[in-house]
Amino acid sequence: MNLDDIKRLREMTSMGVNDCKKAIDEAMGDFDKAFKLLKDRGAKIVEAKKDRRTSQGLIEAYIHFSGNLGAIVEVNCETDFVARTDNFKKFVKDLAVHVAAAGPKYLAKENVPAEALKTEASAEDYLKTNCLLEQPFVKDASLTIKDYLSNITSQTGENVVIKRFVRFALGDN
């Protein structure tokens, strides 16, 4: 068993050391297969927790250093204990920075009005550009915001929900 692979898997997925070891064992040392196994497990964890009540969390504001761009986000979780963890706080801060930088219009593709898609040449491109959960994360383009959210849910063991966001830019209506 390669300790560097375990460390790398842990950094990429935020899963526990034992989970990473188990995935590498199940994949018979194949790193890519182990990564896929952990990603699938993370998706199952998210799915199992999605109906849990989220009444705690954080509201974070980000103002760009130039002062002409900003965002406010609300992210909910199940307990105040998780809301105070460094990983959760980092996620919420990263999300505020992302909203300011990427300018999403909708939270999820389910929120996009059908009329908005009718005028677009490529509905898929429109969704990737305008839906927060579908956008590539500005700090790591290999992750979408949905993937990052799944990672945080896996790490915390709780349902984590992006409740709402708003972006401000000077001169926008």
Residue pairs with C-beta under 8 A, 6 or more apart in sequence:
1 21
1 24
1 25
1 29
2 24
2 29
5 20
5 24
5 29
5 31
5 34
6 17
6 20
6 21
6 24
8 31
9 15
9 20
9 23
9 24
9 31
9 34
9 35
9 38
10 16
10 17
10 20
12 35
13 20
13 35
13 38
13 39
13 42
13 151
13 154
14 87
14 151
14 152
14 154
14 155
15 23
15 38
15 41
15 42
15 154
15 155
19 38
19 41
20 34
20 38
23 34
23 35
23 37
23 38
23 41
24 31
24 34
26 34
26 37
27 33
27 34
27 37
41 154
42 150
42 151
42 153
42 154
43 150
45 150
45 153
45 154
45 157
46 149
46 150
46 153
46 154
49 153
49 158
49 159
50 159
51 159
52 78
52 158
52 159
53 78
53 159
54 76
54 77
54 78
54 158
54 159
54 160
54 161
54 163
55 76
55 78
56 76
56 77
56 78
56 79
56 80
56 82
56 83
57 74
57 75
57 76
57 77
57 83
57 92
57 161
57 163
58 74
58 75
58 83
58 88
58 89
58 92
59 72
59 73
59 74
60 72
60 73
60 75
60 92
60 93
60 95
60 96
61 70
61 71
61 72
61 96
62 70
62 71
62 72
62 93
62 96
62 97
62 99
62 100
63 69
63 70
64 70
64 100
68 169
68 170
69 100
69 167
69 168
69 169
69 170
70 100
70 167
70 168
70 169
71 96
71 97
71 99
71 100
71 165
71 166
71 167
71 168
72 96
72 165
72 166
73 92
73 95
73 96
73 99
73 162
73 164
73 165
74 162
74 163
74 164
74 165
75 88
75 91
75 92
75 95
75 160
75 161
75 162
75 163
76 160
76 161
76 163
77 83
77 88
77 156
77 158
77 159
77 160
77 161
78 158
78 159
79 158
82 88
82 156
82 157
82 158
82 160
85 156
87 152
87 155
87 156
88 152
88 156
88 160
91 148
91 149
91 152
91 160
94 137
94 139
94 148
95 145
95 162
95 165
96 165
97 138
97 139
98 132
98 135
98 137
98 138
98 139
98 145
99 132
99 165
99 167
100 167
101 138
102 132
102 135
102 138
103 167
103 169
104 130
104 131
104 132
104 135
104 165
104 167
105 130
105 131
106 112
106 130
106 131
106 132
107 131
107 132
107 133
107 162
107 164
107 165
108 131
108 132
108 133
108 134
109 127
109 131
109 133
109 134
111 131
112 126
112 127
112 130
112 131
116 126
116 130
117 123
117 126
120 126
127 134
128 134
128 135
128 136
129 135
132 145
132 162
132 165
133 144
133 145
133 146
133 149
133 162
134 144
134 145
134 146
135 144
135 145
136 142
136 143
136 144
137 143
137 144
137 145
137 147
137 148
140 148
143 151
145 162
149 160
149 162
152 160
153 159
153 160
